[in-house]
């Protein structure tokens, strides 16, 4: 099992898909991704999305569907790992590295 995408490319793709799909509430300001494995040893993408405003104001229907839309975009780009998404506010994201440009 391989990957065609770097973590930075995954972050850029995540930002594009989130801008297209999250149309109600605050937009996502940054995305941070790293590779990990799940409990069964399968590859996952641990992705933290930082809301430009209050993360609690994000639309629940849109955030729930984002995994599916992002998974489809990742698969089309050759990525096999499953995205696991976490949404936080900017104040909660203090220790994350700067996002991809």
N, C-alpha and C positions, 0 to 999 in steps of 0.2 A: 504494500500500500504506500503510495507516495503522495506528494503534494506539489502542485505547480505554483503555489503562492507563498510569498514571505509574510511574516506577521504584519508588516507595514502595508502590504497589498491587501491583506484581509481587512485591516482597519479602514483603508480607503474605500473598499467595496462595501463594508458595513455602513460607512457614512453615506455613500450614494443611495443604498437601499433604504436606510432610515429616513433620508430626506424625501424620498419618493413615497414612502408608506406611512410615515407618522405625520399626518396633516392637521391633527387637532391637538391642542395643548402645546407645551414648549417643544422646541426642536432639540435634537441631539447636538451638543457642542463638540464633543470629541468621542472617539472610540479607542479602546485599548484591548489588544488581543495577544494571547499567548497560547502555545500548544500545551496540552495536558493529556492525561488518560482518565477514563472513567473507572468506576469500581470494577468493571469486567476487563479492564486493560485495553479497551477500544480508544482510538484517538478522538479527542474532542478539541474544540476551540473555545477557550474560556474568554469571553468577550464582555467587557464592562463598557456600557454606554453612559456617558455623562450628559445629563439633561442641562440645557442652557438655563432653565428655570427650575422650578420645584418638580422633582421626579414624581411626586405623588399626583401631579396634575396631568401626567401623561394619560392618554386614552387607553383604557384596559383592553378594548377590542383590538385596537391597532397594535399594541405591544404584544398581545398574545399571538397575533398572526405574523409578526415580524420574523419569528424563527423560521417559519415555513418559506417566506419570501427570500430571506437571506440564505437559507439552505439551498434553494433552487439556484440562486445566483452563484453561490460558491461551487456547486456541482457543475454548472455550466462553464466555470473557469478552471475546472479540473481538481478542485479541492474535495477530498473524501471525508475529512473529519466533520463531525456534527457540531454545530454552534450551540453553546450554552450561554444564554444572555443574562446579564444582570444590569439593572438600571439604577443609577445613583444620581444625586444632585451634585453640583459643583463643590459644595461645602463638604460632602462626604468623600470626594475624590482626591483629597489633598496629597496622598502619597503616590499617586500614579505618575508614570513618566509622561513627558510631553507627547501629544498625539502626532501622528503622521501628518505631513503637510499635504 
